[in-house]
Amino acid sequence: MDVTFATPRGREFSLEVWYFATVGEVKEAVRAREGVPVASQRLFFDGRELDDDARDAAGYGVLQGSRLLLLLPDDDAPPPPRPSPAAASVRVTVSAPAIGRGVALDLRATDTVARLKELLQDRTDGALPAARSALFFGKAEMEDGKPLADYDPPADGTMEVCVVVRQPPAASGGGNAATPRSQQQQRVAVKVKIGNRAVALEVGAMDVVRDLRKEVERLRIPVRDGDGGGGGGYFFVYKQNVMDEDRTLRWHEVKNGDTIEIFNGTVTGGA
């Protein structure tokens, strides 16, 4: 990406740097071009100093066409410009049922969703792979190329996001046999609510409710016993209707982003 550098004394020049270059590597590129020692450089963007040489410049919001202030030892620091809302900090709290815990990250509103996925992958040592993670803010799936600012972070700067890890496609069994329906069906991301707690799951639209139960148990999601006991049994409710265990989610008209509730006890009688 092309980045422009300007000094308080009116000197300007442009350099091409790698998108994932660290601040230290950007300073090294300035040294190679202008002969300014790395230790003598201070870089600012939108009034914020790029003060961590080991951090990616993109982590500070530096993108194609950005304009950086280059401050040298003999220069007086000018008053920093007022940061725009898009340059504000955002704290993202991610619900990750696939790994049984949440993750909190501090980013800038200019950081993209793809960058958030990369940081999640790093923070969880690959348990949430960026290539297979789907992030949901509210009921909408977040798009990789969009900055967090496009999703209107709340006034307090905290975004609550759910992550679902998509299963890798099954290996082909060879021959001319048709792909099984279970590999072709549409995937649906839902929230399963247990009391005051909600977790995100991804299931097939043609899965029956009994398959949803298996997924809840596979992930070891704690189902709390209600006040009435119920002997440990539980059932699913969607839009105030008890769900039929042998009917598919599509039959129940469950859509992407919908919430399914779990209640303790058992249901008797016909559906």
C-alpha positions as CSV (number, residue, x, y, z in Angstrom):
1,M,0.0,0.0,0.0
2,D,1.1,3.6,-0.7
3,V,1.6,5.8,2.4
4,T,2.5,9.5,2.5
5,F,4.8,10.9,5.2
6,A,4.8,14.6,6.1
7,T,7.1,16.5,8.6
8,P,6.1,19.6,10.5
9,R,8.6,21.6,8.3
10,G,6.7,20.8,5.1
11,R,8.7,17.9,3.8
12,E,6.5,15.2,2.1
13,F,7.3,11.9,0.4
14,S,5.5,8.6,-0.3
15,L,6.5,5.0,0.2
16,E,5.1,1.6,-0.7
17,V,4.9,-0.7,2.3
18,W,3.4,-4.1,2.9
19,Y,-0.1,-4.1,4.3
20,F,1.0,-6.3,7.2
21,A,4.2,-4.4,7.8
22,T,5.0,-3.7,11.5
23,V,5.6,-0.1,12.7
24,G,9.3,-1.0,13.0
25,E,9.4,-2.2,9.4
26,V,7.7,1.1,8.2
27,K,10.3,3.1,10.1
28,E,13.0,0.9,8.5
29,A,11.6,1.8,5.0
30,V,11.8,5.5,6.0
31,R,15.4,5.0,7.1
32,A,16.3,3.3,3.8
33,R,14.6,6.2,1.8
34,E,15.5,9.3,3.9
35,G,18.5,8.1,6.0
36,V,16.7,8.9,9.2
37,P,17.7,6.5,12.0
38,V,14.8,4.3,13.2
39,A,15.4,5.4,16.8
40,S,15.0,9.0,15.9
41,Q,11.5,8.6,14.2
42,R,8.1,9.2,15.8
43,L,5.1,8.4,13.6
44,F,1.6,9.7,14.2
45,F,-1.7,8.9,12.5
46,D,-5.0,10.7,13.3
47,G,-3.4,12.2,16.4
48,R,-2.3,8.9,17.8
49,E,1.4,7.8,18.0
50,L,2.4,4.5,16.5
51,D,4.4,3.7,19.6
52,D,4.6,-0.1,19.4
53,D,7.2,-1.1,16.8
54,A,6.2,-4.8,16.9
55,R,2.5,-4.1,16.1
56,D,1.1,-4.1,12.5
57,A,0.7,-0.6,11.2
58,A,-2.8,-1.7,10.0
59,G,-3.6,-2.2,13.6
60,Y,-3.4,1.5,14.1
61,G,-5.8,2.0,11.1
62,V,-3.0,2.8,8.5
63,L,-4.4,1.8,5.1
64,Q,-3.8,2.5,1.4
65,G,-3.5,6.3,1.0
66,S,-3.0,7.1,4.7
67,R,-1.0,10.2,5.6
68,L,1.4,9.9,8.6
69,L,3.1,12.6,10.5
70,L,6.9,12.0,10.8
71,L,8.3,13.7,13.9
72,L,12.1,14.1,14.3
73,P,14.1,15.0,17.4
74,D,14.4,18.7,16.5
75,D,10.7,19.1,15.7
76,D,8.1,20.4,18.1
77,A,5.0,18.2,18.3
78,P,2.0,20.1,16.8
79,P,-1.3,19.8,18.6
80,P,-2.8,16.4,17.5
81,P,-5.9,16.7,15.4
82,R,-9.1,15.6,17.0
83,P,-9.7,12.0,16.2
84,S,-12.7,11.2,14.1
85,P,-15.4,8.7,15.4
86,A,-14.0,6.1,13.0
87,A,-10.6,6.3,14.7
88,A,-12.1,5.6,18.1
89,S,-11.3,2.5,20.1
90,V,-13.7,-0.4,20.2
91,R,-13.8,-3.3,22.7
92,V,-15.2,-6.4,21.2
93,T,-16.4,-9.2,23.5
94,V,-16.9,-12.4,21.6
95,S,-19.1,-15.3,22.7
96,A,-17.4,-18.5,21.5
97,P,-19.3,-21.6,22.5
98,A,-17.2,-23.8,20.3
99,I,-14.3,-23.3,22.7
100,G,-16.3,-22.9,25.9
101,R,-15.3,-19.4,26.7
102,G,-15.4,-15.8,25.6
103,V,-12.7,-13.6,24.2
104,A,-12.3,-9.8,24.6
105,L,-10.2,-7.7,22.2
106,D,-9.4,-4.0,21.9
107,L,-9.4,-2.7,18.3
108,R,-10.0,0.5,16.4
109,A,-13.3,1.2,14.7
110,T,-11.3,1.4,11.4
111,D,-10.1,-2.3,11.8
112,T,-11.9,-4.7,9.5
113,V,-13.9,-7.8,10.4
114,A,-11.2,-9.8,8.7
115,R,-8.7,-8.3,11.1
116,L,-10.9,-9.2,14.0
117,K,-11.0,-12.8,12.8
118,E,-7.2,-12.9,12.5
119,L,-6.8,-11.6,16.1
120,L,-9.3,-14.2,17.3
121,Q,-7.3,-17.0,15.6
122,D,-4.1,-15.7,17.2
123,R,-5.7,-15.2,20.7
124,T,-7.2,-18.8,20.7
125,D,-4.1,-20.5,19.2
126,G,-6.0,-21.5,16.1
127,A,-9.1,-22.8,17.9
128,L,-11.2,-20.2,16.0
129,P,-9.7,-20.4,12.5
130,A,-10.2,-17.1,10.6
131,A,-11.1,-18.9,7.4
132,R,-14.0,-20.8,8.9
133,S,-15.3,-18.4,11.5
134,A,-18.6,-16.5,11.0
135,L,-19.2,-13.4,13.2
136,F,-22.6,-12.2,14.1
137,F,-23.5,-8.7,15.4
138,G,-27.1,-8.8,16.4
139,K,-28.8,-11.0,13.7
140,A,-26.5,-9.9,10.9
141,E,-23.4,-11.8,9.7
142,M,-20.4,-9.4,9.6
143,E,-18.6,-9.1,6.3
144,D,-14.8,-9.5,6.2
145,G,-14.1,-6.3,4.2
146,K,-16.1,-3.9,6.3
147,P,-14.6,-1.9,9.2
148,L,-16.2,-2.2,12.6
149,A,-17.4,1.4,12.3
150,D,-19.9,0.3,9.7
151,Y,-21.7,-1.7,12.3
152,D,-22.3,1.4,14.5
153,P,-20.6,0.3,17.7
154,P,-22.6,1.4,20.8
155,A,-21.8,4.7,22.5
156,D,-19.8,3.0,25.2
157,G,-17.5,1.5,22.6
158,T,-18.3,-2.2,23.4
159,M,-19.6,-4.6,20.8
160,E,-21.0,-8.0,21.7
161,V,-20.3,-10.5,18.9
162,C,-21.0,-14.2,18.5
163,V,-18.7,-16.5,16.6
164,V,-19.7,-19.7,14.9
165,V,-17.0,-22.1,13.4
166,R,-18.2,-23.6,10.2
167,Q,-17.4,-27.3,9.7
168,P,-15.0,-28.0,6.9
169,P,-16.5,-29.7,3.8
170,A,-16.4,-33.5,4.0
171,A,-13.9,-35.2,1.7
172,S,-15.3,-36.6,-1.5
173,G,-15.8,-40.4,-1.4
174,G,-14.9,-40.7,-5.1
175,G,-17.0,-42.2,-7.9
176,N,-20.0,-40.6,-9.4
177,A,-22.3,-40.8,-6.4
178,A,-24.3,-37.7,-5.6
179,T,-23.2,-35.6,-2.7
180,P,-25.3,-36.6,0.4
181,R,-28.0,-34.1,1.3
182,S,-26.4,-33.4,4.6
183,Q,-23.4,-31.9,2.8
184,Q,-25.6,-29.8,0.4
185,Q,-28.0,-28.3,2.9
186,Q,-28.1,-24.7,3.9
187,R,-26.4,-23.9,7.3
188,V,-28.3,-21.8,9.8
189,A,-26.8,-19.8,12.6
190,V,-29.1,-19.6,15.7
191,K,-28.9,-18.6,19.3
192,V,-29.9,-21.1,21.9
193,K,-31.1,-19.3,25.1
194,I,-30.9,-21.0,28.4
195,G,-32.3,-18.8,31.1
196,N,-30.5,-15.5,30.8
197,R,-27.6,-17.0,28.8
198,A,-27.5,-17.3,25.0
199,V,-24.9,-19.2,22.9
200,A,-24.5,-19.3,19.2
201,L,-24.7,-22.6,17.2
202,E,-24.6,-23.5,13.5
203,V,-26.9,-26.3,12.3
204,G,-28.3,-27.6,9.1
205,A,-31.7,-26.2,7.9
206,M,-32.7,-29.8,7.3
207,D,-31.6,-31.1,10.6
208,V,-34.3,-32.3,12.9
209,V,-34.7,-30.8,16.4
210,R,-33.3,-34.1,17.8
211,D,-30.0,-33.2,16.0
212,L,-30.1,-29.8,17.7
213,R,-30.3,-31.6,21.0
214,K,-27.2,-33.7,20.0
215,E,-25.3,-30.5,19.2
216,V,-26.2,-29.0,22.5
217,E,-24.9,-32.1,24.3
218,R,-21.8,-32.4,22.1
219,L,-20.8,-28.9,23.1
220,R,-21.6,-29.6,26.7
221,I,-23.7,-26.5,27.0
222,P,-24.9,-26.5,30.6
223,V,-28.7,-26.9,30.8
224,R,-29.8,-25.7,34.2
225,D,-32.6,-27.5,36.0
226,G,-35.6,-25.3,36.5
227,D,-37.4,-24.7,39.8
228,G,-39.7,-27.6,39.1
229,G,-36.9,-30.2,38.8
230,G,-38.1,-32.1,35.7
231,G,-35.7,-34.9,36.3
232,G,-33.0,-33.3,34.1
233,G,-35.2,-33.4,30.9
234,Y,-35.5,-30.3,28.7
235,F,-37.3,-29.3,25.5
236,F,-37.0,-26.6,22.8
237,V,-39.4,-23.6,22.3
238,Y,-39.4,-21.5,19.2
239,K,-41.6,-18.4,18.9
240,Q,-43.6,-19.6,22.0
241,N,-44.3,-23.0,20.4
242,V,-42.8,-26.3,21.6
243,M,-40.7,-27.8,18.8
244,D,-41.3,-31.3,17.5
245,E,-38.2,-33.4,18.0
246,D,-38.7,-35.2,14.7
247,R,-39.4,-32.1,12.5
248,T,-36.7,-30.1,10.7
249,L,-35.6,-26.6,11.6
250,R,-36.9,-25.6,8.1
251,W,-40.3,-27.1,8.9
252,H,-40.4,-24.9,12.0
253,E,-39.4,-21.9,9.8
254,V,-36.2,-21.2,11.8
255,K,-34.2,-18.5,10.1
256,N,-30.6,-17.3,10.3
257,G,-30.1,-15.3,13.6
258,D,-33.3,-16.6,15.3
259,T,-33.4,-17.6,19.0
260,I,-34.5,-21.0,20.3
261,E,-35.2,-21.3,24.0
262,I,-34.6,-24.3,26.2
263,F,-36.9,-25.1,29.1
264,N,-36.5,-27.8,31.7
265,G,-39.1,-30.6,32.1
266,T,-40.9,-32.8,29.6
267,V,-43.7,-32.4,27.1
268,T,-46.5,-35.0,26.9
269,G,-49.2,-35.5,24.3
270,G,-49.1,-35.0,20.5
271,A,-47.3,-32.3,18.7
